[in-house]
């Protein structure tokens, strides 16, 4: 089976990092947030997207599928 060397390297780095914190997710998270805080990288944050109701989304994506409702006479 074919192996991706980049994926393997990332997994090894992630595993070594987790070992430093005895695989405690909260400590790993805190360390990553600290690295983010002291790093020189520009962080980008986007505003949350507005969620659409499923029926509204279906209507927008496939208007031909949504039946029209005839008013009662």
N, C-alpha and C positions, 0 to 999 in steps of 0.2 A: 504494500500500500504506500502511496506517495505521502511524504511528510513535508509540511511547510516549515522551513527553518526559522522564519520570522515569528510564526505563531509559537513554535517551541521555545524560542528565546524569550518572548513575552511571558509565557507561562512560567518559565524558570525564574525570571525576575520577580514576577508576582508571588511565586511560592517563597522565594527567599525573603521578600519583604514581609509576608505574612508570618513566617517563622520568627522574625525579630519580635513580633508582638504575640507570640504563642497562639496565633490564629484567632485572636480576639478582634472581632469585627469593629467594635467601638474604638479600640485603640488604633487599629489600622485607619479607620475613618478620620480620627483626630490627627494622626500623622499626615495623612494626605491633605487635610484642610490646612495644616500648618505649612506644609510645603507650598501649597497654593498661595497662602498669605505672604510668605517671605520671598516667593519667586518673582522674577521680573517679566513674567508673561502677562500679556493683556487678556483678561477674561471677558467674555462676551455673554451677555444675558439678554434673552429675548422676552418680550411680554407674553403672558400665557395666551394661548389660542382659545378663541371662543368655541365651546363645544356646541355641536348641532344635534338636535333631536334626530334620531335615526330616520324617521319619516321625512323630515326636512332634507336630510342628506340624500336620501333616495330620490326625492323629487328633484333636487338640484342636479344630481348626477345622471338620472335616467327619467327625464320628464315623460317619455313615451310609455313608461311602465305604470305610472300613477294614474288610476282611473279618475275621471272627473265626476263629481257628484252633482246630479241634477236636482234643482230645488223642487219641492213638492208643489203641485198645482192645486 
